[in-house]
Amino acid sequence: MGKIPSISLPPMLSCPRHAPCFEDGRCYVIKHMKFSVVVRAFGKNFRIYNDDPERYFKQISGYLDFNEPEYFRFHVGGDIPCQDYYDRIVKLCCAHKKTKFMFMTKCYMDEHYIHWMKAKDYSIDPIMSNITLYPVPSNLSIIISSWPGYPIPPYLKAAFPIAYLEDGIEDRIPEDAHHCLKHCDECYFCWFAKEKKKDVVFHLH
Ligand code: SF4
């Protein structure tokens, strides 16, 4: 993340069980996880959270108190594993108003996907996710991470910017979407996507 501090969890273990990216082998984080230091760091983070959620968030909070970064990112790897985790993110954001936080998430791919995939009818109303992304502090930017061929729940599309993967097949990308071509510490778009009312596009590489 260059100059932007972040915390990550291990993909697959912390991701929703219907996330398609690791199932079809295109999770770019897993590619990086061949480096043992990354595996150890992400795994250690998850162990600390599972053993003692208070300690995990206190450590992040201590870092933020000391360094007061302008920007912080959750989950370069991994995702929100449960409602408790999201609720603690909200508290953390509220306690560190000088920092702008951001994460992308597929955590909505739980009950929707069981429901939709069973019915094979994506026009039926989605049921609510197991994880509710509410409330959203003013200094937190949430981006809903989509996947080609997988439906996006309308209520999330209405509330948050969407991240699309341009794989040559994805046909839902708005014309005015922002194309991710830089590094975060020279771009920062995703921290302001909602204010700019634009979605973001990642190109498959
Ligand atoms: S669009 Fe910019 S801020 Fe968003 S992920 Fe890409 S480089 Fe980072």
Boltz pocket constraint, residues with backbone or C-beta under 6 A from the ligand:
constraints:
  - pocket:
      binder: B
      contacts: [[A, 178], [A, 179], [A, 180], [A, 181], [A, 182], [A, 183], [A, 184], [A, 185], [A, 187], [A, 188], [A, 189], [A, 190], [A, 191], [A, 200]]
      max_distance: 6.0
